[in-house]
Amino acid sequence: RRLLLVNGPSLNLLGTREPEIYGDETLADVEALVSRVASDFGFEVRALQSNHEGVLIDAIHAAREDCAAIVINPGAFTHTSVALRDALSAVALPVAEVHISNVHAREEFRNHSYISGVAQCVIVGCGVQGYEFAVRRLAALTAG
Ligand code: DQA
């Protein structure tokens, strides 16, 4: 079975992007972590990062064919994108929403997520370890 890992805008810059907020691990580190944890639960990982909303939406639609669950850090689209939310609703797979930083302790515009209402779980402010928690939760939700 397969897990889709989606990272949105500017997460390609992880490691160098505001490290005081997002830490110094890179996107490659995150993808390696997710693959390693996922394999413990019998998941293969398809990892995708894009700065383009439509590319993210197309990848989510494609997951309908061959994925069991989705881990997504939508980046700034979290706070703006009804389209991304609708794409996740449409495919009806279990979704874990991850934010590396504690979005509730930052600017007010980060307090609202369009995605949370269609996610099975939301992990915020756990650093990149949040991705690991997301995989574990989705494994539990899709077990059996
Ligand atoms: C983020 C939080 C968002 O507010 C921000 O736009 C990001 C990253 C996080 O992982 O903490 O790009 O999703």
Residues whose N, C-alpha, C, O or C-beta is under 5 A from the ligand:
A	BS01	DQA	P9 N73 G75 A76 V98 H99 I100 S101 R110
